[in-house]
Amino acid sequence: MAVDFQDLSADRGQKWREELRAALAARERSALPRVKMPELAPAERIKGFREVNSGLSEEMAVREAKRCLDCITPSCVSGCPVGINIPGFIKRIEAGDFLAAARKLKETNALPAVCGRVCPQEVQCESKCVYHKMKKPPVAVGYLERFASDCERSERSERGAAGAAAPAPGAEAAAGCRVAAIGSGPASLTFAGQMARFGYRVTVFEALHELAGVLSYGIPEFRLPKSIVRSEIAYLEAIGVAFERNVIVGKTLSIDDMKRQGFQGFFIGSGAGLPKFMHIPGENAIGIYSSNEYLTRVNLMRAYQFPEYDTPIVRGRRVAVIGGGNTAMDSVRTAIRLGAEKAMIVYRRSEEEMPARIEEVHHAKEEGVEFLNLTNPVEYVADASGRVKQMRVQKMELGAADDSGRRRPVAIDGSEYLIDVDTVVVGVGTDPNPLIPRSIPGLEVSKWGTIVVDEETMGTSLPGVYAGGDIVRGGATVILAMGDGKKAAEALCDFLSRESPPA
């Protein structure tokens, strides 16, 4: 269509041309297809514990970054529990400044290489992407986050630089003030990173010999390599976070001990490491594990590096994993890599209700996992030596929705049958570890054993004591735990500045 710009004022003509250019650029960007993450072929990846996803090339990352429409009000940010400036880091990738993109990420996220691998972006930031209104795939925020952080990690490895974000404004005012984080999972690591940026002297206390909590013992190497976790820890150390291993707060050290040592603020991120079982007949048979124990033996005790590490673990031929979450998927895919000839997911609801990430379910199917949905174990049968040999299951159907919004599974009478198994892994959730809550007088705890907090600040019933992650939520994603840690750091900083204002 021909337009006579002489009929328009200079200002109106300029504005019209800018809007036209923007519309044409948006149309061009929206026509670009979403990148596909390169990954190992199923037949190759089940032979060991190499990372399945291979990461984007520079060309792929820049092309995907160009899909971002740079919305005036970026709804993707509202879907991120730690409030990452998503358009800000993506635009830096588009410009080819990958290290600047990583720095932008680390202004709000201390663990971007972790989040880029395990965060469920499809139900958080990516679910808010404007592309959904166009019936098109959202921008691959998670892939780009992983790409930028891996670029920064490589640069840091080569040059030995910390790659840290700039200190927060006013950080010098907190110099000398000591704060403690109990537990070293994602909530505590995020809290520690934020408090270090605010200028505080932070010490993280971990009960085990290995740091990072669930990131180390719960998530397998093929999904989150230990080298990535160690690199993120190294970054936190480089910005001043101290770590104390083999310290059991509540036994070898108390909150009062810490106060006498000069700590003025506390964050409890001790997680939920107490496994749940179903309390059905035969559950004490040999060969029945909790997912917690099974994955800890493989990940923390390094059974995945056999024979270099000869960690005792049953390498079952017929393995059933009970549950439908990410932990269940990690367990069943681990069983495949340990040599299982038949590996099954037994889940009492349908696949539509399954809480695991879509990608994890897809990868499990590619690797040969059999899915027995709408099926529930009711009894384990052991042989004469006490080892599990069969599992009695019952078919289910979906009834009305329960409190979670998912339809409640209802048993079908007369539908029971037996399945041959030699190993069962129960992945139906965990409960909070009661040790720390019980060791702190005056700390309010719910009937479920979780610590009660103010949801706005993550403050507990005790002044100066904050909590977050699974010890509060009872079981959630890594990124939600990180959101708790970030929120608690901001609130504790505000509390300490009021309690001990700078001179």
N, C-alpha and C positions, 0 to 999 in steps of 0.2 A: 504494500500500500504506500503510495507516494504521500509525503507530508511536506507542506509548504511552511518552513520554519519562519518565513517572513510574517506569517499570521500570528506568530507567538512572540511574546516579549523575550528578551535575551534570557532572563531568569527562568521563565517557564520552559523555554526551549532547552536550556541546559539541564533542567531537572528531568524533562521528558527523555532526553538522550541518556542520562544516567540510569533512569529506571528501565529503559529499553535494554541497555547494556547488561544491567543486573539480571533482568528476566532471561535474556539470551544465555548469559553465563550459567544461570541456575538450570536452565533447560539442558545445556550441554553437560553440566556436572551430573544431573540426575539421570542422564542417559548412560553413564558409565556403569558397567556391571560390578557388583561387589566381588572382591578378590576371594579366592578359595585358599585356605590355609594348606600349604604343602605338608604332607605327613608320610610316615613310613607305611608301606603296604602291610596289611594284616598278617600275611604269612611270614613277613620278616620281623615284625615287632613282637609277636608272641614268643619269639625265640629268646628274648631277654628283656631287660628293663630300660632299654634306650628310650629317650623321650619320643613320644608319638608325633606330636606336632613339631615341625621343623623351623617355623618362623618365616616371616616375609623377607623377600629381597628388598633392596633399596627401591628398585623400580616399582615393585608391587606396592610398597608402603606409600610412595609419593602418589601413585595412581589412586589408591584408596583414599588418601587424604584429600584429594581433589574432589571427591564425592561430597565432602562436608559443605553444606549450603551456608554456613556461617550465619545461622539464624540470629535475628536481633535479640530475641529472648530464647536462649538455648535450653530447651526442655530436657535435654540429655543430662545437664548438670543436676537438675532436680531429682534425677533417678540415681545419683551417686551418693552413697552413704558418707563418703569423705569429702564431697564437694569439689572434686577435681575440675579445674578450668579446662573442660574437654575441647571446645573450639580453639582455645589458646594453644594447647600443645599440638593439636592436629594441624593447625595452620603453620606451625614451625616445621613440621614434617614436610608439608607441601612445599615450603620454601627451601627444603634441603638442609635445614639447620637442625640436625637430629639431636645434638647435645643440648641445644636450647630447649628442645621439646622435653627432654628428660629433666632438665632443671625446672621447667614449668610444672611437670608432674610432681616433683619432689617438694614443691612449695606446700602441697597438701597431703601427699601420700609418700610415706617412708618406705613402702614395699611395692613399687610399681611392677617390678619383674615378677613378683608373686601374683599380684592381682591380674596381670595380663595373661596369666596361665590358668588360674583357678576361680576367678571371680565369675559369677553367673550374670554376665553383662546382658544376656538375652532377656532377663526379667528385671533388669535395673536400668542402667543408662541407655542401652540400645532399645529397650522397650518404649522409651519416650521419644525416640528419634522421629522427626517430622516425616521421614520417608514412609512410615507406616500409613500415614494419611494418603499417600500416593500409591499404596499397595505395592511398595517396592522394599527390598531388603534394606535394613538400617545400615548406617556407617559402621564398619567393623572396629569399634572403639577398643575392644580388648586386644585385637591383633596389633593395632597401632601402639597401644600402651606397652605391650610386650616388645615390639620392635624398638621403640625409643629407649626403653630401659636397658635392653640388651646392647644397643649401640653405646650407651654411656658406660655400661659394665665393661665392655671390651676396651674402651678408651681408658677407663680407670685401671684395668689390668695392665695395659701397655705402659702407661705413664705414672701409675701409682698415685693418681689424684683422687681425692675424696669425692669429687663431683657433687658436693653438697649445695643445697639451696642456700640463699642468703639468710643470715639470722633474721628473726622477726624483729620488727621495730620495738625498741625499748628493751632488747634482750640484755643489755649490760646492767640493767637495774636488778636482775635476778642473780647476778654473779655471786657465788658462794652459798646460795640456798640449795639444800640437798633434798631430793625427793626419791622415793623408792617405788619400784614396780615389782609386784609379787607374781611370779610366773613369767615365762618368756614367749608366750604364744602371740598371735597377731594383734590382739588388743593391747597387750603390754608393750610390744615393739612399736606400735603406732604411738601410743602414749609417750614412750621414751623418746622417740624421734621428735615429736612436737615439743616436749618439755626442753630438750636439748636446744632446739631452735629458739626457744624463748629465753635461753641463757641459764637454765638450771643445771645443777650437777645431778645427773640421774644414774642410779644403780638399779640394775635388773637382777632379781634373785630367782634362780632356777633350781628346782629340786633334783633334776636329773643331770647327767654328765653332758648331755647334748642340748643345745639351745633351740628355741623356736617352737616348742610345744607341738601342736598338731601338724605344723608345717614340716616337722622332722619325722615324727613317729606315725602320723596318720595318713599322709598323702604319699602315694608311691612315687618312686623315681621316674617312672614312665610318664607321669603327669606333672611332677614338680621336682626336677633334679636337685639333689642336695647341694651341688655347687652353686646354684642360684640362691638358695637359702643362706649359705655361708657368705656369699657376696653381699647380700643385703645386711647381714649382721656386721660384716666388715665396714660397710658404709656407716652404720650407726656408731660403731666404735670410733671411726674417723671423725665424727662430729661431736665426740665427747661422751657417749654413753658407755658406762662400765657394766660388766657382767660378772656375777658371782654364781658359779655352778655348785651343785651338790649341797645346796642349802635348803633345808626343809623348814619353811616358815610355819610356825606352830609347834615345831619339835626342837630343832637345833637353834632356832632364832625366833624371837617374838617381836610383835609390834613395839612393845615397851623397850626391848633391847635396842631396836632401831632408833627410837626416839632418844634414848640415852647416847646413841652414836651421832646424834645431830640431824636426823631426818625430820623434816617438817611437814611433808605431804606424802600421801600413799595412794597407790592404785593397785587394786586386787584384780588380777586377770588369770586366776589359777585354773580356769577351764572346767570341763565336765568330763573327768576321766573315769567315772565309776560306771562300768558296763551294766546294761539292762539285759535281763533274760525274760523268757516268756512264762516260766514256771509251769512247764508241762511235763508229763511223765517221761523219764529217761534222760532228762536234760544233763545229768551228771555223768553220762557215759564218756568214756575216753574217745577223743577225736572231735569233741564239740568245743569250739572256741567262741569267745566274744570277738567281734571285729576289732575291738581295741587291742586285745592281746595278739591276735593274728597279725594285724598290720604292724604292731610294735615289734614283734619278733622279726618281721621281714624288713622293716624300714630302719628302726633305731638300732636293732641288733644285727642288721645287715645280712639277713639270710639271702637277700637278693644278690649278694656278692659271693655266693658259694662257688668253689670250695675255699676261697681265701678266708671267709668267715664261716666256720662250721656251726652255725646257730641251730640249735635243736628246733625242728618244726616238722609236722606231719605233711608230707607231700602226697596228698590224697589223689586217687585216680577218679573217684566220683564225688564231686564236691557240691554241696548245696549251700547257698548263701541266702539267709532269710532277711528280707527287707528290700526297699526300693529307693533308698537315698544314695547320695554320692559315696558314702562310706561302704555301702553294700556293693556298688559298682567297682570301687577300688579293690575290694576284697575278692570279688569273683574274677576280675581281670588279673589280679595277682595270682590266683589259683591256676589260671591258664598258663601263666609264665613259669609256675613251679612244676608244670608237667601234668596237670589234670587232663584226663582223657574226656571227661564229661563235666562241665561246670554249669550250674543252674542258678538262676535267680528265682526265689520263691516269694511271691508278693501277694498280699491278701486283697489288694485293690487292682484296678485295671491300669494299663500303661498310661492312660490320660491323667490319672491321679498321682503318678509316680513323681516324687520330689527331686529325683536326680536330674542333673543337667541333660538336656537333649543330646549334646555332643557325647557325653559319657555313655548314654544308652546306645547311641549309634555305634560308637567304637566297640562296645561290648558285643553287640550283635555281629559286627564285622569279624570279631575275633572268635566267634563260634559259641558264645554263651547262649544257653537255652533259657527262655523266659517262661516261667510257669505263673502267669498272672491269675488273679482271682483264686488263689490257692493258699492254704494256711496249714502249717504243721500242727498236729495235735498230740503227737507222741513220737519218741525215738525208741527204737528197738536195738538192744545190744546183743552181741554174741556171748559165748560162754566166758570169754576173757574180759568182758566188760566194755568192749569197743563197739561203737555204733556201727550197725550194719544196714539198718533200714530206717526210713522215716515215714510215718503215717501222716498223710495229708488229707485235707477236706476241701472240696470245691466251695467257692463263695459266690454270692451275687451282691450287687450294689443296691442298698436301700436308700432311705432319706439322708440328707446331708447332716454331718455332725458339726461340732463347734468349730472345726477347722475349715468348714465350707466344702469339704470333700464328702462324697456320698459314703455312707457307712457300710462296710462289708458285713453281709449276713450269711451264716453258714447254711448250706443246702443239705438237708437231711438225707442220709443214705448215700452220700457221695464220697465216702472215704476210700482211699486206696494206698498201697505201699510203694515206696520208691527205694531202690537200692542206693545206699550212700556209704562212704567210709570216712568222710569228713563233713562237718557242718560248721558254718560260721554264722553267728547270730549278730546281725547288724540292724537292730531295731531301735537304736538310740543309746544315750548315756545319761547319767545323772551327775550333778555337781559333786565334786569331792568335798566331804564335810569337814576335813581337817582344819582348814584355815578359818571358815566361819565359826567353828566351835571354839577356836583358840583366841578369839577376839571378844572380850566382854562388851556387851552393849550393842553389838552389831545385829541389826534386824535381819532375820532370815524368814523366807516364806515357808509354807507347809511342804513345798517341793524341794526345799534345801537350797534354793537360789537366794542370792543376796538382794535385798530390797533396795532399790535406788530411785532417786528422782529422775524421771526419764529425760528431763530437759538438761540436766547437768551431770548425771551419773553419780551424784553424791549419795553416800550411804547415810545411815542414821548417826554416824559419828563425824564430827567436823574434821575436815582435812583428809578424810578417807573416801576414796572413790572406787568404783568397780565397773567392770564391763566384760563383754564377751560371754562365753558359755556359763560362767559362774553366775551370771545375771539372767541370761536368756534360756539356759538349760540345753542349748543346742541350736546353732545357727551357722550361717556362712562366714567365711573368713572376712569378707568385706564388711559385714554387719558388725563383727567384733572390732574391726579397725575403726569403723565409725564411732563406736563406743569409746575407744581409746582416744580418738581425736577430740571428741566432745568433752571427755573428762579432763584432758590436758588443758583445754581452754578454760574450763570452770575452775580447776585447781589453780591455774595461773592467776585468775581473777581473785580467788580466795586468798592466796598468799600475798598478793599485792595489797589487799586490804588489811590483812593481819600484820604484815611486816612491810609497810610502805618504805620506798627508798628514801635515804637521808637527803 
